[in-house]
Structure formats: C-alpha cells, structure tokens
Amino acid sequence: MKIAILIPCYNEELTIKKVIEDFKRELPEAEIYVYDNNSKDNTSSLAGKAGALVKKEYRQGKGNVVRSMFMDIDADYYIMVDGDDTYPAEFVHKLLAPIKTGEADMVIGDRLSNGTYKSENKRAFHNLGNVMVRWFINSLFKSKINDIMTGYRAFNRTFVKSMPILSAGFEIETEMSIHALDKRFLIKELPIDYRDRPEGSFSKLNTFKDGIRVMKTIFMLFKDYKPLIFFSLWALLFLIFGLIIGIPVIIQFFETGIVPKLPSAVLAVGLVVLAMLSLICGLILDTLVQQNRRLYELYLYKVKQS
C-alpha cells in the first residue's frame, strides 16, 4: 500500500527540512511530496536535499496547490500537513490507522480539544475565526466537528480522487469539511498537539483577508449545498418586510376605502413577490442538488472500482 505525504509550501526554508526528516523517521516507506507555491527563499532546494519529491505550483494559493496534488499523485493513503512544523509527525500513525481499517475516509487532526492550539497560537482572531466557522458549519449540517480548519489530515484514495476543489486559498480546509459532510463520507476526529511556529517563521494566513474569504466560501457553499434552506431564509426575510410595510396599508384601506400610501403598497407587493420567487428558486435548486447527489454516487462507484 502506497502512502503519500503531501506538504504544500510557501517560504518555509526555516522548517521544511525538519518536517521532511520527521516524517521520514515516522514513515520511512512513504513518499514525501513538497509542492512549492512560488517561494522566494530556498524552500525547494532544501526540500530536495532532504529527500522529498519537489514540484512547482505556479497558481498562488493553498487551494490551488492541494488541487494539483490531488490530481497528480497516486497513492492508497494520503497525509496532508503544513510545512511550518506546527503539526508533530508522531501523530501520523494515529491519523492513518482509521483510514487503513476503513473506519474513515477522512481523519481530522483536532488541535483544539486538548487546548494546545489556544495556548500555543498567539493570534487571538484566529481562535475566534475557528469558533465562528465551526458553529456555522455544525449548525448547518447538524454535525459535531471540533476543528474545521486544521491543516493536518489523512485521506483514502476514494476521497482524494472524487473531491472537486474550487477554493484557491486557505479556505480549502473548510471546503473539504463541507464536502465530506454533504457527501456522507466517514469522518473521524482525533486530538493532536499543536506547536507555534519557530522564531523567525511567519504565518502566510492574513487574519482578516483570509477570514473574509473563508466566510465567503461558507456563504457560497451554503447556497450550493443547502439551497432550499438558503432561499427559504431570504423568502422569510422578504415576507417579513413586506408584511411590516403592507399591513398598515391594508388596515387603512379597510378603514377608509382608499390606498393613501401607494408607494408603500407597491413596495409591499414587490417584497412578497420576491419572497415567493425566492422560495420557488430554492425548491427548483434543491431538486437539482438531489439529482447531482445521485450522479455523484454513481461517479463514486466508478472511482472506487478504478
């Protein structure tokens, strides 16, 4: 059985050698792939000297890197880990075990449940972002995933070769989690330790810019995966505003027999019409999503047989 270690990298010359050596020690039989995403330092050369298979990804963004990795690399089991040495290699056996036994299609390395991420990570807004994303996704899919955005994961071949990656940047982990939940893949979460970057190494994650992109991704995936709920909420909003504006007009009509506020009446009717159209859109798109799920299941059978 072939194991592939996938390490997306951008300017990680301070840590990449240690990450590769740690995983070679823990899994000497695995092939280690480093995809350099336009680094301006010596990441590529150091990774090659450490024994990794180094490739270039010229489209900037972690999502683009992972997309190329999933398309290019053939293996039975996959481990994805960041090249910043924040995820200890010793936990790789723990993550691989449920994949090998068939208990999970994706195993998530949970940094949050044992408190190491909160104690090690010095960027307060990152913790807040994790909490917000986790609450929203778990509410939407009625799930109980604790660490939605961790970069330490294990996958089987079926998940990797059937995952349509649309994200370009750091929102890739969120997209993976939502895809796995929606398509009913087996997910298992296991607690791992987290350590902060060594001195001199800097995170490429922009708290606000990438946070906005993650929330935008959730918004779009909410619309794509749960269109009936999405458009029903808009329909309810339009209906409420329509009634707030329209009820006084109706009351005045019954009292006086005339419509003194014609613009308000027109606006109220327009909002109610928008509510009806939103609900109809949700129903139509929900039917299409169900059809797409059926087609995806058929496609999944082909992937498993290949």
Secondary structure, 3 states (H helix, E strand, C coil): CCEEEEEEECCCCCCHHHHHHHHHHHCCCCEEEEEECCCCCCHHHHHHHCCCEEEECCCCCHHHHHHHHHHHCCCCEEEECCCCCCCCHHHHHHHHHHHHHCCCCEEEEECCCCCHHHHHCCCHHHHHHHHHHHHHHHHHHCCCCCCCCCCCEEEEHHHHHCCCCCCCCCCHHHHHHHHHHHCCCCEEEEECCCCCCCCCCCCCCCHHHHHHHHHHHHHHHHHHHCHHHHHHHHHHHHHHHHHHHHHHHHHHHHHHCCCCCHHHHHHHHHHHHHHHHHHHHHHHHHHHHHHHHHHHHHHHHHHHHC
